[in-house]
Amino acid sequence: MPSVADCLRQHGEAFLLQYSDKISLQQRKVLSAISRCRTGELGHVIFACGGCQRQHWVGRSCGNRHCPSCQHEKTQKWLQKQTDRLLPVQHCLVTFTVPDELRSLLRACPKQGYDAIFNAGAGTIQKLLANPKWLGSSNVGFFGVLHTWGRDPMIFHPHVHFVVPCGGVSEDGTKWLATPSTFLFPEAVASPIYRQKFREILRAEDLERKISRSMSIRRFGIAGGK
């Protein structure tokens, strides 16, 4: 199966030519490092075998934190660590995203935009689960993971996946409260709360004025709230 490095070596140059005005210097450095990883362009490491008495030349790894090859072992350790920390209950995946019209804004202001998805999404989850109708406590531990692509890696599609346990500790800390094992809250209830929180964050960051007056932001919301 082709690796990410193989794809970059084959298509990276054409990609950079097509999107040269949208790729930052830091992103270029990452792509360059991954494409040269273990090819010998970054130097070699010599291993001397005590059995066959031969020397083996191996291309140096790039060591970049974005490189799947270099970070595979660390990734597995991280996944195991997070798995060990999960509560012994069912978990739900809740995904927060933005409409196509806002993608260019987040591309231009990634820190504020990504933080807005995280904060608005987390606030929505806490507000709804604090409601006795859905759980009755905001003491719920969850985490979110940012993705900036979808099934098509050529399309910029920022969204955050939150992994949320189906339950939490009561507000007074004396008992465990549980939701149904496969349901947290309805998407229709969460979406308007998320939209409002996201817009408030944009306004606080002075980003709302950058959005075209003709653009509607009523469509963006969540998916997978059950």
C-alpha positions in Angstrom: 0.0 0.0 0.0 1.4 3.4 -0.9 2.5 5.5 2.0 1.9 9.3 2.6 5.6 9.8 1.6 5.0 7.9 -1.7 2.0 10.1 -2.5 4.0 13.3 -1.8 6.9 12.2 -3.9 4.6 11.5 -6.8 2.1 14.3 -6.5 3.7 16.9 -4.1 5.3 19.1 -6.8 2.0 19.4 -8.7 0.1 20.1 -5.5 2.5 22.9 -4.5 2.2 24.4 -7.9 -1.5 24.4 -7.9 -1.9 25.7 -4.3 1.3 27.7 -3.9 -0.7 30.8 -2.7 -2.4 28.8 0.1 0.5 26.8 1.5 2.5 28.4 4.3 6.3 28.1 4.7 5.8 25.8 7.7 3.6 23.5 5.7 6.1 23.4 2.9 8.8 22.4 5.3 6.6 19.6 6.6 5.8 18.3 3.1 9.5 18.4 2.2 10.6 16.5 5.3 8.0 13.7 4.8 8.8 13.3 1.1 12.5 12.9 1.9 12.1 10.7 4.9 14.2 7.5 4.7 15.2 8.1 1.2 18.9 8.9 2.0 18.4 12.6 1.1 18.6 13.4 4.8 21.7 11.3 5.3 22.2 7.7 6.4 22.7 5.5 9.5 25.1 2.6 9.2 24.3 -0.6 11.0 27.1 -3.2 11.4 25.8 -6.7 11.6 27.8 -8.9 14.0 26.4 -12.1 12.3 27.1 -11.5 8.6 29.8 -8.9 9.2 28.1 -6.6 6.7 27.2 -3.0 6.9 23.7 -1.9 6.2 22.9 1.7 5.1 19.5 3.0 6.2 18.1 6.4 5.2 17.6 8.7 8.2 14.1 9.5 9.3 12.9 13.0 9.1 11.6 13.0 12.7 8.9 15.4 11.8 5.9 15.2 14.2 3.5 15.1 11.2 5.2 12.1 9.5 3.2 8.9 9.8 6.3 6.7 9.5 8.3 8.5 12.1 5.5 8.9 14.6 3.9 5.4 14.2 5.3 4.0 17.4 4.5 7.2 19.3 1.0 7.2 17.8 0.3 3.7 19.0 1.6 4.5 22.5 -0.6 7.6 22.6 -3.7 5.6 21.5 -3.1 3.0 24.1 -2.7 5.6 26.8 -6.0 7.3 25.8 -7.7 3.9 25.6 -6.5 3.0 29.1 -8.0 6.3 30.4 -11.5 5.7 28.9 -14.2 4.9 31.4 -15.7 1.4 31.2 -18.9 2.7 29.5 -20.2 3.3 26.0 -19.0 6.4 24.2 -20.5 8.5 21.5 -18.9 10.4 18.7 -20.1 14.0 18.2 -18.8 15.9 15.2 -18.9 19.7 14.9 -18.1 21.4 11.6 -18.6 24.6 9.6 -20.3 25.2 6.2 -18.3 25.6 3.0 -18.6 29.3 3.1 -16.6 29.6 6.3 -13.8 27.3 5.3 -11.8 30.2 3.6 -12.1 32.2 6.8 -10.7 29.3 8.9 -8.0 28.8 6.3 -7.0 32.4 6.7 -7.3 32.5 10.5 -6.7 28.8 11.6 -5.9 29.4 15.3 -9.0 31.5 16.0 -11.2 29.3 13.7 -10.1 26.0 15.1 -10.3 27.2 18.7 -13.9 28.4 17.9 -14.9 24.9 16.8 -13.4 23.4 19.9 -14.8 25.9 22.4 -18.2 26.2 20.8 -18.5 22.4 20.5 -17.3 21.7 24.0 -19.7 24.4 25.4 -22.6 22.9 23.5 -21.9 19.4 24.9 -21.6 20.7 28.5 -24.7 22.9 28.3 -26.9 20.1 27.0 -25.7 17.4 29.3 -26.2 19.8 32.3 -29.9 19.7 31.4 -31.7 16.9 33.4 -33.5 16.0 30.2 -30.3 14.7 28.7 -28.1 13.9 31.8 -28.3 16.4 34.6 -24.6 17.2 35.1 -21.8 19.0 33.3 -19.2 16.9 35.0 -18.5 14.8 31.9 -15.0 14.1 30.7 -14.5 14.1 26.9 -11.9 15.0 24.4 -11.9 16.4 20.8 -9.6 15.7 17.8 -9.3 18.2 15.0 -9.4 17.1 11.4 -8.8 19.5 8.5 -9.8 17.1 5.7 -12.5 14.7 4.8 -12.6 11.6 2.7 -11.0 13.7 -0.1 -7.5 14.8 1.2 -7.5 17.6 -1.4 -10.5 19.4 0.1 -10.0 21.5 3.2 -12.8 20.5 5.6 -12.1 21.6 9.2 -14.2 19.7 11.8 -13.7 18.4 15.4 -14.6 14.9 16.6 -15.5 14.7 20.3 -15.5 11.4 22.1 -18.1 11.7 24.9 -18.9 9.0 27.5 -22.6 8.1 27.9 -22.6 9.4 31.5 -20.9 11.6 34.1 -20.6 12.3 37.8 -23.4 14.3 39.4 -22.8 17.9 40.2 -22.4 17.2 43.9 -19.9 14.4 43.1 -21.8 11.7 45.0 -23.1 9.4 42.2 -22.8 8.3 38.6 -25.5 9.4 36.1 -25.9 7.6 32.8 -27.5 8.4 29.5 -28.9 5.7 27.2 -26.0 3.6 25.9 -26.3 4.9 22.3 -27.7 8.4 22.6 -26.6 11.7 24.1 -28.9 14.4 22.7 -30.7 15.3 19.4 -28.8 17.1 16.7 -31.7 19.4 16.2 -31.4 20.6 19.8 -27.6 21.0 19.7 -27.2 22.7 16.3 -28.7 26.1 17.2 -26.7 26.2 20.5 -23.5 25.5 18.6 -24.2 28.1 16.0 -24.9 30.8 18.5 -21.7 30.0 20.5 -19.6 29.8 17.4 -20.9 33.2 16.2 -20.3 34.8 19.7 -16.7 33.6 19.5 -16.3 35.0 16.0 -17.7 38.3 17.2 -15.3 38.4 20.2 -12.3 37.6 17.9 -13.5 40.4 15.5 -13.8 37.9 12.7 -17.6 38.1 12.1 -17.1 41.3 10.1 -14.9 39.4 7.7 -17.8 37.2 6.6 -19.7 38.4 3.6 -23.0 39.9 4.4 -24.6 37.8 1.7 -23.4 34.5 3.3 -25.7 32.6 5.5 -24.2 30.8 8.5 -27.4 29.1 9.4 -26.4 25.7 7.9 -23.5 24.8 10.0 -23.9 22.5 13.0 -23.2 19.0 14.3 -23.4 15.4 13.3 -23.3 12.2 15.2 -24.9 13.2 18.4 -26.1 9.7 19.0 
